[in-house]
């Protein structure tokens, strides 16, 4: 079989695994390339692909039932919110169960992807030990993730900082923050996890600097995982009513977060990505974590904030998110790093490049793995001809409408360009499969 009859799948993390399963079950030949020596991607602590953001204490912040693939539930022996070691074990069991573990080419980096004149794709690969190679493929599925290329504030803060600077991507263990005066820029999940871990070390001052604040959601409510409150039914309620229900649940869970010293967010509920933490409010209420507005200037061993106050600091951590990055594409072919502005039909298909698909380039209010799974099933059906796409013009019109709706809800923020609501998006892809199914030959 010539390579041009095959599909190239980039990455063997949580998304690449379910894509490999979908291709295998559809009878589609493929090559799956993984830069590291093992599967698991971002969830493999110390991954030798050099890209994982996992820290030693990392647990998932969506419960195991919601995060599981549809046909392979996580073990009931796992905690409700498993540790990263449980997640890796789950991925390995999934890959063995569905026979995809041995279909992955490990220790091989994809270094180039470009279209050929005949509509196929030329893919360049570089084994860790071996000779670089190029092959042609009928299609390329990109599953390299979007939580590995650190984003820093733009423009940078003025001034100069004499202490250590670190992006949250490179945080691993508590000894990095123990006993230090730490300022963390950002109030997303990683920022809050690191702040809580630093606060438990004592001996230093822990400060979160945030421009707009965030709504803090607990992991638990009345003994149930908080994210289990979401359902297909509640997702269909008007946004204002969803917001009211969520606000009432948060009030019952912990009251007013300002009473703990955590600032009120500038944006309403469901108008930004929330932050999940069972510990932040407790630690803040005990005075172990304090909050400041955005940084105005770096002043050597001190930091000046926009409220005019200054704090001494010897460690500045940027928990400012990640850029979407495709180092295997030429910059003049596809470059979205500046604004994370990846304009795709249904967040998967590029209307200008037939045969090029992107999986899991979404940021759901909920778990990403089941959404990557349904995306992969859809792409497999597109590749077998069981499903078809609308015209490029219709796809562009849909993309523009989605982009306008996203901007109305979240504003022009790179952080929210890939935001989706879990159940509505899942149902959208399922409807795409039903509506555009073709007769089987």
C-alpha positions as CSV (number, residue, x, y, z in Angstrom):
1,X,0.0,0.0,0.0
2,X,1.4,3.4,-0.9
3,X,1.6,6.0,1.8
4,X,-0.6,8.3,-0.3
5,X,-3.5,5.9,0.5
6,X,-2.9,6.3,4.3
7,X,-3.8,9.0,6.8
8,X,-1.3,10.8,8.9
9,X,-2.2,11.2,12.6
10,X,-0.1,13.6,14.6
11,X,0.1,12.9,18.3
12,X,-0.8,10.1,20.7
13,X,-2.2,11.9,23.6
14,X,-5.8,11.6,24.8
15,X,-7.1,12.9,21.4
16,X,-4.7,10.9,19.2
17,X,-5.6,7.7,20.9
18,X,-9.4,8.0,20.3
19,X,-8.6,9.1,16.7
20,X,-6.5,6.0,16.2
21,X,-9.3,3.9,17.5
22,X,-11.9,5.6,15.2
23,X,-9.6,5.1,12.1
24,X,-8.9,1.5,13.0
25,X,-12.6,0.7,13.5
26,X,-13.4,2.4,10.1
27,X,-10.8,0.2,8.4
28,X,-8.7,3.2,7.4
29,X,-5.0,2.7,7.2
30,X,-2.9,5.3,9.0
31,X,0.4,6.2,10.5
32,X,0.3,7.8,14.0
33,X,3.5,9.7,15.0
34,X,4.3,10.5,18.6
35,X,7.3,12.6,19.5
36,X,7.7,10.9,22.9
37,X,8.5,7.4,23.8
38,X,5.1,6.7,25.3
39,X,1.4,7.6,24.8
40,X,-0.5,10.0,27.0
41,X,0.6,13.5,25.9
42,X,0.1,16.2,28.4
43,X,-1.1,13.8,31.0
44,X,2.2,11.9,31.2
45,X,4.2,13.5,34.0
46,X,7.8,14.0,32.9
47,X,6.9,13.1,29.3
48,X,10.2,12.8,27.3
49,X,8.6,14.6,24.4
50,X,9.4,17.8,26.4
51,X,5.9,19.2,26.0
52,X,3.9,18.1,29.0
53,X,2.6,20.7,31.5
54,X,1.7,18.1,34.2
55,X,2.9,18.8,37.7
56,X,3.5,16.1,40.4
57,X,0.3,16.8,42.3
58,X,-2.0,17.2,39.3
59,X,-5.5,15.9,39.4
60,X,-8.3,16.3,36.8
61,X,-10.8,18.9,37.6
62,X,-13.7,17.2,35.9
63,X,-15.0,14.0,37.5
64,X,-14.0,10.6,36.1
65,X,-17.5,9.7,34.7
66,X,-17.8,12.9,32.6
67,X,-14.2,12.6,31.4
68,X,-14.3,9.0,30.3
69,X,-14.6,7.9,26.6
70,X,-18.1,6.7,25.9
71,X,-17.3,3.0,25.5
72,X,-14.6,2.6,28.1
73,X,-15.5,4.0,31.5
74,X,-12.8,4.8,34.1
75,X,-12.4,2.2,36.9
76,X,-14.8,2.7,39.8
77,X,-11.7,2.1,41.9
78,X,-10.3,5.5,40.8
79,X,-11.0,8.6,42.9
80,X,-13.8,10.8,41.6
81,X,-11.1,13.3,40.6
82,X,-8.2,11.1,39.6
83,X,-4.5,11.8,39.8
84,X,-2.5,12.1,36.6
85,X,-1.0,8.6,37.3
86,X,-4.6,7.2,37.2
87,X,-5.3,9.0,33.9
88,X,-2.1,7.6,32.2
89,X,-3.1,4.1,33.4
90,X,-6.5,4.6,31.9
91,X,-5.1,5.7,28.6
92,X,-2.8,2.7,28.5
93,X,-5.7,0.3,29.2
94,X,-7.8,2.0,26.6
95,X,-5.1,1.7,23.9
96,X,-4.5,-2.0,24.7
97,X,-8.2,-2.8,24.9
98,X,-8.9,-1.4,21.4
99,X,-5.6,-2.6,19.9
100,X,-4.0,0.8,19.0
101,X,-1.0,0.8,21.4
102,X,1.1,-1.1,18.8
103,X,-0.1,1.1,15.9
104,X,1.8,4.2,17.1
105,X,5.2,5.2,15.9
106,X,7.0,6.5,18.9
107,X,10.1,8.7,19.3
108,X,9.2,10.3,15.9
109,X,8.6,14.1,15.5
110,X,6.5,15.5,12.6
111,X,8.7,18.3,11.3
112,X,6.8,19.4,8.2
113,X,3.3,19.2,6.6
114,X,2.5,20.8,3.3
115,X,0.0,20.2,0.5
116,X,0.9,18.6,-2.8
117,X,-0.5,19.9,-6.1
118,X,-2.6,16.7,-6.5
119,X,-4.5,17.2,-3.2
120,X,-2.4,14.8,-1.1
121,X,-0.1,15.9,1.8
122,X,3.6,15.6,2.1
123,X,4.7,14.9,5.7
124,X,8.2,15.0,6.9
125,X,9.2,13.1,10.0
126,X,12.4,12.9,12.1
127,X,13.0,9.8,14.3
128,X,14.8,10.4,17.6
129,X,17.4,7.9,16.4
130,X,17.4,7.5,12.6
131,X,17.1,9.3,9.3
132,X,14.5,12.0,8.5
133,X,11.9,10.8,6.1
134,X,9.1,12.1,3.9
135,X,5.9,10.4,2.7
136,X,2.6,11.4,1.0
137,X,-0.8,10.9,2.7
138,X,-4.3,11.4,1.5
139,X,-5.2,13.3,4.7
140,X,-3.7,14.7,7.9
141,X,-5.3,14.7,11.3
142,X,-3.7,17.2,13.7
143,X,-4.0,16.1,17.4
144,X,-0.9,17.8,18.9
145,X,-2.8,19.6,21.6
146,X,-2.9,23.2,22.7
147,X,-1.6,23.3,26.2
148,X,2.1,23.0,25.6
149,X,3.3,26.3,24.0
150,X,3.4,29.0,26.8
151,X,1.8,32.3,26.3
152,X,3.2,35.4,28.1
153,X,1.6,38.8,28.5
154,X,1.7,41.0,25.4
155,X,3.1,43.5,25.6
156,X,5.4,42.5,28.4
157,X,5.2,44.3,31.7
158,X,7.5,47.3,31.8
159,X,10.5,47.3,34.0
160,X,12.9,44.6,35.1
161,X,12.5,41.8,37.6
162,X,15.6,40.5,39.5
163,X,14.0,37.4,40.8
164,X,13.2,34.1,39.1
165,X,10.6,34.1,36.3
166,X,8.7,30.9,35.4
167,X,5.8,30.0,33.3
168,X,3.3,27.6,34.9
169,X,4.1,25.1,32.0
170,X,7.4,24.5,33.8
171,X,6.1,24.1,37.3
172,X,6.5,20.6,38.7
173,X,7.0,20.3,42.4
174,X,6.4,22.3,45.6
175,X,10.1,22.8,46.3
176,X,10.0,25.4,43.5
177,X,7.8,27.7,45.5
178,X,8.5,26.7,49.1
179,X,9.4,29.6,51.4
180,X,9.4,32.1,48.6
181,X,7.5,35.3,48.0
182,X,5.5,34.2,45.0
183,X,3.4,36.4,42.6
184,X,1.3,34.4,40.2
185,X,-0.1,36.2,37.1
186,X,-3.5,34.7,36.2
187,X,-6.4,33.1,38.0
188,X,-7.1,30.0,35.9
189,X,-7.0,26.5,37.1
190,X,-3.2,26.1,36.9
191,X,-2.6,29.5,38.6
192,X,-4.9,28.5,41.5
193,X,-3.5,25.0,41.9
194,X,0.0,26.4,42.1
195,X,-1.1,29.2,44.5
196,X,-2.7,26.6,46.8
197,X,0.3,24.4,46.8
198,X,2.6,27.3,47.5
199,X,0.4,28.5,50.4
200,X,0.6,25.1,52.1
201,X,4.4,25.3,52.2
202,X,4.3,28.4,54.5
203,X,7.3,30.6,55.0
204,X,6.6,32.9,52.0
205,X,3.9,35.2,50.7
206,X,1.6,34.0,48.0
207,X,-0.1,36.6,45.8
208,X,-2.4,36.1,42.7
209,X,-2.4,39.1,40.3
210,X,-5.5,39.2,38.1
211,X,-6.9,41.7,35.7
212,X,-10.6,40.7,35.8
213,X,-10.9,37.9,38.5
214,X,-12.8,34.7,38.0
215,X,-15.8,32.8,39.4
216,X,-14.5,30.1,41.7
217,X,-16.4,26.8,41.3
218,X,-16.0,24.1,43.9
219,X,-15.3,20.4,43.0
220,X,-18.1,19.2,45.3
221,X,-21.6,20.3,46.2
222,X,-23.7,18.3,48.7
223,X,-21.4,15.3,48.3
224,X,-21.7,15.3,44.5
225,X,-19.2,16.4,41.9
226,X,-20.2,20.0,41.1
227,X,-19.8,19.4,37.3
228,X,-22.4,16.7,37.5
229,X,-25.0,19.5,37.8
230,X,-24.6,20.1,34.0
231,X,-26.8,18.0,31.8
232,X,-28.3,18.0,28.3
233,X,-31.4,19.5,29.8
234,X,-29.8,22.4,31.7
235,X,-27.6,23.2,28.6
236,X,-30.8,24.0,26.7
237,X,-32.0,26.5,29.2
238,X,-31.7,30.2,28.2
239,X,-28.2,31.5,29.2
240,X,-29.7,33.9,31.7
241,X,-31.6,31.1,33.4
242,X,-28.4,28.9,33.4
243,X,-26.6,31.7,35.0
244,X,-29.2,32.1,37.7
245,X,-29.2,28.4,38.5
246,X,-25.4,28.3,38.7
247,X,-25.3,31.5,40.8
248,X,-27.8,29.9,43.3
249,X,-25.7,26.7,43.5
250,X,-22.5,28.7,44.1
251,X,-24.2,30.7,46.9
252,X,-25.3,27.5,48.6
253,X,-21.8,26.0,48.1
254,X,-19.7,28.8,49.6
255,X,-21.6,32.1,49.7
256,X,-20.0,35.3,48.4
257,X,-16.4,34.7,47.4
258,X,-15.5,38.2,48.3
259,X,-16.0,37.3,51.9
260,X,-13.0,35.1,51.6
261,X,-10.9,37.9,50.2
262,X,-11.2,36.7,46.6
263,X,-12.1,39.6,44.3
264,X,-15.5,39.8,42.5
265,X,-15.1,39.0,38.8
266,X,-15.7,41.8,36.3
267,X,-17.6,39.5,34.0
268,X,-20.9,37.6,34.7
269,X,-21.1,33.8,35.2
270,X,-20.8,31.9,31.9
271,X,-19.2,34.9,30.2
272,X,-15.7,33.6,30.9
273,X,-14.1,30.2,31.6
274,X,-14.6,29.5,35.3
275,X,-11.9,28.3,37.7
276,X,-12.5,25.1,39.7
277,X,-10.9,24.8,43.2
278,X,-12.1,23.2,46.4
279,X,-9.2,24.9,48.4
280,X,-8.7,28.4,47.2
281,X,-11.4,30.1,49.2
282,X,-10.4,28.3,52.4
283,X,-6.7,29.2,52.0
284,X,-7.6,32.8,51.0
285,X,-9.9,33.1,54.0
286,X,-7.0,32.1,56.3
287,X,-4.8,34.8,54.8
288,X,-2.5,32.4,53.1
289,X,-3.3,33.7,49.6
290,X,-3.8,37.4,48.8
291,X,-5.0,39.1,45.6
292,X,-3.8,42.1,43.7
293,X,-4.9,43.7,40.4
294,X,-2.8,43.6,37.2
295,X,0.9,44.4,37.4
296,X,1.8,48.0,36.4
297,X,5.6,47.7,36.6
298,X,8.4,45.3,37.6
299,X,10.8,47.1,40.0
300,X,13.7,44.9,40.7
301,X,12.9,42.8,43.7
302,X,9.5,44.4,44.0
303,X,6.3,44.5,41.9
304,X,4.1,47.5,41.5
305,X,0.4,46.8,40.9
306,X,-2.3,49.0,39.3
307,X,-3.8,49.9,42.7
308,X,-0.5,51.7,43.5
309,X,0.7,49.0,46.0
310,X,4.0,47.2,45.9
311,X,5.1,43.8,47.1
312,X,8.5,42.1,47.5
313,X,8.8,39.1,45.3
314,X,11.5,36.6,44.4
315,X,9.5,34.4,42.1
316,X,7.1,35.5,39.4
317,X,5.0,32.8,37.8
318,X,3.1,33.5,34.6
319,X,0.0,31.3,34.5
320,X,-1.2,33.1,31.4
321,X,-2.2,30.2,29.2
322,X,-1.0,28.7,26.0
323,X,-0.7,29.5,22.3
324,X,-2.1,27.3,19.6
325,X,1.0,26.2,17.8
326,X,1.7,24.1,14.7
327,X,5.5,24.0,14.3
328,X,5.2,21.6,11.3
329,X,3.3,24.1,9.2
330,X,5.2,26.9,7.3
331,X,4.3,30.3,8.8
332,X,2.9,31.5,5.5
333,X,0.6,28.4,5.3
334,X,-1.1,28.5,8.7
335,X,-0.1,30.7,11.7
336,X,-2.6,31.3,14.4
337,X,-0.3,31.9,17.4
338,X,-1.0,35.7,17.8
339,X,-4.8,35.4,18.6
340,X,-5.4,31.6,18.8
341,X,-7.6,32.4,15.8
342,X,-8.1,28.9,14.2
343,X,-11.2,29.3,12.0
344,X,-12.5,25.8,11.4
345,X,-15.9,24.4,10.4
346,X,-17.4,22.9,13.5
347,X,-13.9,23.5,15.1
348,X,-12.5,20.6,13.0
349,X,-12.4,21.2,9.2
350,X,-10.4,23.8,7.4
351,X,-12.6,25.0,4.5
352,X,-9.6,26.0,2.4
353,X,-7.5,22.8,2.8
354,X,-9.4,19.6,1.9
355,X,-8.0,16.6,3.8
356,X,-6.7,18.6,6.8
357,X,-8.5,18.0,10.1
358,X,-8.0,19.3,13.6
359,X,-9.1,17.5,16.7
360,X,-9.6,18.8,20.3
361,X,-8.8,22.5,19.4
362,X,-11.7,23.5,21.7
363,X,-12.0,24.7,25.3
364,X,-15.2,23.2,26.7
365,X,-17.1,24.0,29.9
366,X,-16.6,20.4,30.8
367,X,-14.4,17.5,29.7
368,X,-12.6,17.5,26.4
369,X,-12.0,13.8,25.8
370,X,-15.6,12.8,24.9
371,X,-15.8,15.7,22.5
372,X,-12.5,14.7,20.9
373,X,-14.0,11.2,20.6
374,X,-17.1,12.3,18.7
375,X,-15.0,14.6,16.5
376,X,-12.8,11.6,15.6
377,X,-15.8,9.5,14.7
378,X,-17.1,12.3,12.4
379,X,-13.7,12.6,10.7
380,X,-13.5,8.9,10.2
381,X,-16.9,8.9,8.5
382,X,-15.8,11.9,6.3
383,X,-12.8,9.9,5.2
384,X,-14.8,6.7,4.5
385,X,-17.4,8.7,2.5
386,X,-20.2,7.9,5.0
387,X,-20.5,11.6,5.7
388,X,-20.0,14.7,3.5
389,X,-19.2,18.3,4.1
390,X,-21.2,21.4,3.1
391,X,-19.7,23.6,0.3
392,X,-16.6,25.7,1.3
393,X,-18.8,28.8,1.1
394,X,-21.4,27.3,3.5
395,X,-18.6,26.3,5.8
396,X,-17.1,29.8,5.8
397,X,-20.6,31.3,6.5
398,X,-21.0,29.0,9.5
399,X,-17.5,29.8,10.8
400,X,-18.3,33.5,10.6
401,X,-21.6,33.1,12.5
402,X,-19.9,31.0,15.2
403,X,-17.1,33.6,15.5
404,X,-19.6,36.4,15.9
405,X,-21.6,34.5,18.6
406,X,-18.4,33.8,20.5
407,X,-17.4,37.4,20.4
408,X,-20.8,38.6,21.7
409,X,-20.5,36.2,24.6
410,X,-16.8,36.4,25.5
411,X,-15.5,39.5,23.8
412,X,-12.3,39.6,21.6
413,X,-10.1,37.5,24.0
414,X,-7.5,34.9,22.8
415,X,-8.4,32.9,25.9
416,X,-11.9,32.3,24.6
417,X,-11.5,31.8,20.9
418,X,-12.0,28.0,21.2
419,X,-14.7,28.1,23.9
420,X,-17.6,25.6,23.5
421,X,-20.4,24.4,25.8
422,X,-20.0,20.7,26.3
423,X,-23.5,19.3,25.6
424,X,-24.5,21.7,22.8
425,X,-21.2,21.1,21.0
426,X,-21.5,17.3,21.4
427,X,-25.0,17.4,20.0
428,X,-23.9,19.7,17.1
429,X,-21.3,17.1,15.9
430,X,-23.8,14.3,16.3
431,X,-26.3,16.3,14.2
432,X,-23.6,16.9,11.7
433,X,-23.1,13.2,11.3
434,X,-26.8,12.5,11.0
435,X,-27.7,15.4,8.7
436,X,-24.8,14.9,6.2
437,X,-24.7,11.1,6.2
438,X,-24.5,9.5,2.8
439,X,-25.9,6.2,1.6
440,X,-23.5,3.3,2.2
441,X,-22.3,1.7,-0.9
